[in-house]
Amino acid sequence: MTYDQFVQAVERKVNEETDDDIAVCIHTAVKNNGRERKGIRLTKRGINISPAIYLEEYYEQFRSGGSVEDAAKDILRLYDEVRFSRSWEKDTISDYVKVKEKIVYHLVNKEKNETMLSDTPYVPYLDMAAVFYVLLEANAYGTAAMMVKNEHLMLWNVTEEEIYRQACRNTERLLPYEFRTMKEVIAELTGSKEDTGKDVMYVLSNTIRSFGAAAVLYDGVLAYIGSCLKENYYVLPSSVHEVIIIPESEAPGREELSAMVAEINAAEVEEEDVLSDNAYYYDRKLKKLQE
């Protein structure tokens, strides 16, 4: 069974198991870096916001001996946890006053998203771009957001600079940064006790760990990290969700680090999660991140 056939089979099974007031359909979306993903969308009658659930992991489980029925059952369990209980007011989006406190930014790769950026306001940052979203909801499963397009700026009669200033205030407030040692992160993920050895790697993200690489733009954060480490350091864009910090004294050099980032991106990081193949250098005196 191909992936497309699997999606169709799961969509039929989920349809059979849901009430009449929930519509189930196959959903295709172009995600970050131009990657196309196909999954299913469940929409409850009277609610105009609905989650799309992508099925790649379920397909791998199916290929390893799982069943369509098992996938459908788990999707319905997940839907119960992530579904929205109320609608987003349609007229709200046309009123800048009602949305401006919810505008945030994400970082994406500039070159890989040329098509998307052609009709989207953005602020260039190194080889990346800060793009803007209206944050509808944020929780442990990620974010529900609407991307801000050029047409929205015209509708709201605001400039790109105004949107950026607003997003700077909101993103730090709504998605606070989180700076931890790599050992703390690994211990949390594995449930194992922390190694008591020297800390040589750190992780910077936001508290929900969704598009947390944007924390490098937060006012004063990179300078604060430099004061903690008491030296210059490298920033490795491990994904759009976080960056890895390595003190200069513990790093082999920028070329070697960039090669390592590119290799890991190619082998281990989902295409839509790739941020950059470049390692960056933070200079404490200049207070600046550099390619």
N, C-alpha and C positions, 0 to 999 in steps of 0.2 A: 504494500500500500504506500503510495507516495504521500508527501506532506499535504498536498492539496486535497487528496482523497480522504486523508485522515481528518482534516479540518471539516470537510463536508459531513463525514460520519459523526463527528463529535457534535456538530451543529444540529444534526437530526436528533441525536440522542438527548441533548440538552433540551431541545424543543419538546420532546416527549415528556420530560420530567418537570417542566415548569408550568405554572398556572397560566390561564388565558390572558391575564393582565400583564404578562411579561413577553415582549417580542424578542426573538433570538435571530440574529442574522450574521452572515460572514462579513468581516470588516477588514479592509486593506488600507494601510496607512504608510506614507513615506516618512520615515523617522530621521533622526540626526545622521549626518554624513550620507544622505540620499538612500539609506537602506529601506527597502520595502518589506513590510511585515504583514502577515495575514493571520487573523485570529477570529474570535467571535465577539459580538457586542450584545449585551443584554439590556433592554430598555423597558423600564416599568411604566405603565400607562400613567400619564399625568406628571411624569418627571422628565425634564428636558436635558438632564445630564446623565450619561450612562458610561460605565466602564467598558473598555475593550480588553479582553483577556487573550494574550498571545500564547500559542500552543507548542512552541519548539521544545520546551522541556517535557511536556506531556508526550510529544511524539517520540522523543528519545526513550522515555519509559515504555511506550508502546513497542518500540523496536527491541527492547530488552525483555519483552514478555508480558507487558501490561496489557490492559484491554481498553477499548473505547468506553465501556461502561465505567471503569475505574476513573478514567480521565473526566468524564461527564460529572460523576459524583463529586470529585474534588473541585471542579470548576464551580459547581453550584454552591459548595461550601465556601469557596473564596468569594463568590459574588455576594453571599450573605454578609461577609465581613467588610467589603469595600463599596457596596452600593450606596448611592446617595438617597437621603430621605426627603429632600426637598428640591424644588426646581431653582435654577438660576434665572432671575427675572430678566426677560428678554430686553426690556427697555433700559436696563441698568447699563448694558455695554455701550450704549450711545451717550451716556452721561459721564464725562470725565471725572466729575466730582465724586461720583459713586464708585469708580474703579481705581482712582489714583493711589489710594492707600494699599492696594493689592498688587501693584505693578512691581515685579522683581526682574532680575536678570539671570541668565545662564551663560556659561562659556561654551563655545563650540569651535571647531576647526574652521578657519576662514576659507581655505582653499577647497576643502571637501564639501562645503555648503554654498558654493558660488550661486547656484540656481536659487536656493532658498533666500539668500541675502539680496537678490536682485529686486525683490519687492518687500523687503523687511528692513526696518530701521535697526542699525547696529552701531556699536562703537568698537573700532579695531583695538586689539591689545596684543602686541607681539605678533605671532602667527595665528592668533585666535580672534574671536569676535564675541562681544557681549550682546546677546539678543534678549528681547523683553517679552514677558508673559504677564497676563493677569492671573494671579494665583487664586484659584477657586477653593482649593482644599489641600492640606498637607498632613500626612500621617505616616505611620510606620511602613505603609505599602508604597509610598512615593507621593507624587503630587498630581493633582488635577488642575490643568492650566490651559488658558487660551493664548496662543501666540499673538503678539502685537504686530500688525502689518502696517505698511505705509497708509493704507486706506483708513486705519483707525486714527492715525495722526491727523489726517484731513478731517475726519468726523469730529474729533475732539478739539481741533484747531490748536494743537500744541506742537512744539518742535522736538526734534530728536534730543537736543540738549536738555530740554525740560524733562523729558521721559527718563533720561539717564540720571539726572539729579534726584528725581523722585524714586527711581529704582535703587539708587545707592542707599537712600534712607530706609526704604522698605525691606530690602533683602537682608541687611544686617539685623533688622528688628524681627522679621518673620522667620528667618532661617539663620539663627545664630551659629557662629563658627564653633568648631570642636577641634582642638589640637591635642593629640595624644601620642604616646610612644607606640611604635609598631608592636612591641611586646604586649602592651595593653589590648590592642585591637585583636591580635592573634589569640590571646588568652580568653577574650570575650567570645570569639567565634568558636573556639575549640573546647572551652570549658576547662582548659588546663591551667596549672599554676604558672605564674610569670617566672621567667628566667631572671636571676638576680644579677646577671652580667651587665656590662656597660650598655647604655642606650646609644645606638648609632643611627637609627632610622625613626622617623616620626611621620604621622599621618595628619593632614589638614583636610577637613571636610566641614559639613554643617551637621546639625544635631539629628537630622533625619537621614543623612547620608545619601541624599538624592541631589544630583547636580551640585555637589559640594565643592568641586574644584573652583567655583566662582568665589570662594572665600579668599583667594589670593588678591581680589580686588577690594576687600573690605578695608576701610580706613584704619591704618596703623597696625594691622595684623602681621604683615611681613616684618615690620620693624620690631614688633613685640617678640616674634620668634627669634630674630637676631639677638635681641637682648637676653633671651633665655639661653640660647646656645653660646653666646659670647664670641661669636665668629661669623664669618660669611658662610653661605650655604648654597646647596643646589636644590632646585625644585623639579621633581620628576612628575610629569602629568600622566599618572597611571591610568586615569579614565576621566570622563566628564564628572564623575562623582567624587573624586578625591585626588589629592596630590601627595607625593611622598617627599619628605624633607630629609636631606643628608648633609651633615656638617662638612665643610670643605676639608677639614683634617681627616675625615673618614672616607673621602671619595677619591676615586682613581683619576678623575678629570672629566671635562664636559664631553669630549668626543666619545670616550668609552661609555659614559652614561647615556648619551643620545643613542648610541648603537644598541645598548641594552633595552632602552625604552621601545625602540622600533622593533626589536626582536620579540619582545613580550607582547606588544600590540598585535603583531602579525600572527602570533601563535596562540595567545591566551585571552585576549580582550575581544568582546563582541564588537562587530564592526560599528554599530551605532553608538557604542560607548567610548570609542577612540577619540581622544582630544588632540594629541600632538605627538610626533615622533622626536621632538626636541627636548633636551634638558635645558633648564634655565638656571641662571646664577644670580643670587641676591647679594648685592654689595651694601654693607651696613653704612659706609660713609656716604655713598651716593643715595642711599635709601631707595634703591631702584632694582627691579627685576629685569634681567637682560637675557637675550638669546645668545 
